[in-house]
């Protein structure tokens, strides 16, 4: 057997194992997923992973401490980088995508509600003479500082920084920087008031 065939076989076995592990219920499933990914993270941390989660290019995802990943979440750092601080928690259906040269940096004690999309790249579309899917991507970075709470169904776009202690209201679209200790909401998100 040649080396490329062995690599392909190994990747197929890895995908099969991850598919099996992703559906195991309860604490046993969480524990087995944690052990499986413990060897694959950039920084070897014990991360609680709920059912049906997918990690793309896990070697480019770094956890700096404890984390809880809600079910059906998708984290991708293919040709990009994701750094997650200690005491991170996200609800189900998080889409955290730093692929295609993007970078997402999340501080400590960050909470993310269900169904949130945080994406550091988007499609180029300016040239009407070419179809959008052939125009490539534009990548950037997202910085979420310590002690941030992002409400359900929020969308965070590239090239923004969310200041320490900020709260993002449910259903908001963040396309510009958010000040520390502010409460922001809307489409696009605007400061509503400040925390006391």
Steps between C-alpha positions, in 0.01 A plus 500: 500500500634842414513789746220709343263203512583445867432868578168481319406185694600664829287807420200280417540312831533832687179632340318177587618516864399868533158425348446219749624707794282798403176312569589330829258632764548621855807541714672198344476663155626834635793325670598292195485804268714696745762221505497468118552871436740548792777358280408720205467850646786744461504548878406181686193596701205301625200630309142376557348433158130426460344284227528557125784754507746536214855637512683579176880535524498447876879547505430871431256530791652586837318479832678679785293342777161351581233515234153364438380456139124462451350236272497539120780757506743551211852639548722540196854637480607362164786727389406727790524518879261487796622579854253453788570619854428328830148442629332520158142380455278487194148373457390277209548575128801730524660565160855623573688526173851641450573312179666646191765700684281649772570529871261492794626578850266452797592612853419345837154453653315545171141375464339442160128425462341254257504530120779760476718550193851642542682507167826675410472465121241575238459472125627763262220613269596833342576377146167455320682333208580194712273284709537559872617150589803544270614837641666359812480621857599796708632408845553697818502457874254506786601580858259426783645620831446363853162480672286541186149360464367449147125434489314244290497529119766773490730534199855635537676598176870544419725785611322581824607512863251452781624680811537347845176453692277575200158346448365431151120473492329200342452525123761772451734546205844625606692656211706762689688524829303485825613708799593337834215456752239607247171328425445497125221372281333529164581460131762633483580498872504838672576588861179502703653578842795417723534253786512662844 
